[in-house]
Amino acid sequence: MRIAVLGAGFGGLELTTLLSEELGDGHEVVLIDQGEGFIFGFSKLDVMFGRALPHSVVHPYADLVKPGVRFVRTSVRSIDPVAKRVGTDAGDFEADILVVALGADLHPDATPGLLEGGHEFYTVPGAFALRDVLAGFPGGRVIVAVTSTPFKCPPAPSETALLLHDHLTRRGVRDASEIALVMPMGVPIPPSPAASKALLAAFEERGISWHPERLVTGLDPERNVALLSDGDEMPYDLFLGVPVHRAPAVVEESGLTVDGWVPVNPLTLETSFPDVYAVGDVTSVGTPKAGVFAEGQAAIVAHAIIARARGAAPTSEYDGRGMCYLEFGHDQVARVDVTFLSGAAPVGDLEGPSSALAADKVAFGATRVQRWFGREWEHDSAG
Ligand SMILES: Cc1cc2nc3c(=O)[nH]c(=O)nc-3n(C[C@H](O)[C@H](O)[C@H](O)COP(=O)(O)OP(=O)(O)OC[C@H]3O[C@@H](n4cnc5c(N)ncnc54)[C@H](O)[C@@H]3O)c2cc1C
């Protein structure tokens, strides 16, 4: 079988690792990505707050050596889901099974004034540039805000506000600063009342103001004010935004999307095109856009492909379970376990925050790097 996996992010890396482990070089697996290497979403926060150096959080695809898997660094320019043919800058690829794992593209330019008058911390260049901006920030009014929905890793803005509090405190400018958090939801983590309660208490304790059920729809850089979806304005000296998310244009042009994202069978991750699957942020499967969910979905698709390669019927179905680490500041991390798609309202338990869970989070990243890239993750926070 020829299997083409588009996108070497959380979903594509897990999928091709499982295929290699189970099928070896008995089948032809091509993994395509345009990037230089993989970066965990949470590493962006580590770089931005000076906890890691940029070079130590990039895991180069050049290190990928997996039996049966050929990595091709190129940009996907077209996807024909009927012919299962992919056009790239490195030529065309034809497959028997196609898996689209191209994630969500970010569009800071879609929010008026954001590029001119603010910063965003979701793209790699945006987050890495903030390292110097935050290191030199003299104090003032900071807004952490979401500009549209859906957005990846819904806890990330809350984590950013808490880590920012620590960062400004450490630099001796917290007393000269205000931190406001603007979020579209009514509580920080809707499926987990316990996590929401703990986060709201942490905001209150640290003097972070919480502005629910609102978005920032634009900035007026001349007046240094953020324009809110309810018509209000908020003045700022430093704006840290979550930019607009969209499925990559090549996916939209392929005809795979409906209302902006790729619909899939929530149990099997199959699209409406035979032998074409989609996993992760690019889908509208009903789980949050987060790496742990992309990974869980990839495992189901891998299972189906492995079963087919062995002439068997797949027996696993996706259950929408995921676990998320939550940075609480003060070097503590909490853990939320949530199940979506169970037919009932999603519910999430909270564990921590604690320093033991901070160590668990480091191990979580290290085990992925080991499994996907076959090496240790050398952490480097010097400088
Ligand atoms: C600040 C921040 C913190 C986060 N923290 C967490 C966390 O703690 N836990 C968690 O689970 N998730 C977290 N996330 C979310 C997580 O990073 C994503 O949800 C996850 O990476 C999605 O996996 P994916 O495989 O769907 O897509 P991605 O990992 O985004 O991979 C998509 C890949 O497709 C490639 N690609 C796109 N278009 C093309 C093209 N045309 N041609 C070739 N290649 C292309 C990209 O280069 C990319 O490598 C965080 C995100 C952010 C921004």
The ligand as a Gaussian input file, in Angstrom:
#p B3LYP/6-31G(d) Opt

LIG

0 1
 C        0.814000      28.577000      22.482000
 C        0.305000      27.179000      22.241000
 C        0.327000      26.246000      23.275000
 C       -0.159000      24.956000      23.070000
 N       -0.091000      24.042000      24.098000
 C       -0.571000      22.793000      23.906000
 C       -0.502000      21.828000      24.958000
 O       -0.008000      22.110000      26.050000
 N       -1.009000      20.595000      24.718000
 C       -1.574000      20.263000      23.508000
 O       -2.015000      19.118000      23.340000
 N       -1.654000      21.146000      22.499000
 C       -1.153000      22.395000      22.665000
 N       -1.221000      23.304000      21.630000
 C       -1.929000      22.943000      20.386000
 C       -1.101000      22.057000      19.472000
 O        0.132000      22.681000      19.167000
 C       -1.870000      21.767000      18.182000
 O       -3.209000      21.554000      18.467000
 C       -1.292000      20.529000      17.500000
 O        0.017000      20.770000      17.063000
 C       -2.183000      20.080000      16.337000
 O       -1.610000      18.974000      15.711000
 P       -1.884000      18.708000      14.156000
 O       -1.115000      17.480000      13.822000
 O       -3.324000      18.758000      13.852000
 O       -1.260000      19.989000      13.416000
 P        0.178000      20.625000      13.545000
 O        0.933000      20.075000      14.692000
 O       -0.032000      22.095000      13.480000
 O        0.917000      20.127000      12.219000
 C        0.530000      20.545000      10.941000
 C        1.752000      20.462000      10.041000
 O        1.335000      20.685000       8.682000
 C        2.350000      21.429000       8.029000
 N        1.739000      22.119000       6.888000
 C        0.688000      22.972000       6.892000
 N        0.401000      23.349000       5.634000
 C        1.283000      22.730000       4.823000
 C        1.460000      22.690000       3.414000
 N        0.683000      23.378000       2.569000
 N        2.461000      21.920000       2.915000
 C        3.263000      21.199000       3.745000
 N        3.131000      21.188000       5.085000
 C        2.142000      21.939000       5.615000
 C        2.872000      22.377000       9.074000
 O        4.208000      22.768000       8.769000
 C        2.798000      21.523000      10.345000
 O        4.026000      20.900000      10.675000
 C       -0.702000      24.594000      21.808000
 C       -0.702000      25.525000      20.756000
 C       -0.201000      26.803000      20.965000
 C       -0.197000      27.779000      19.816000

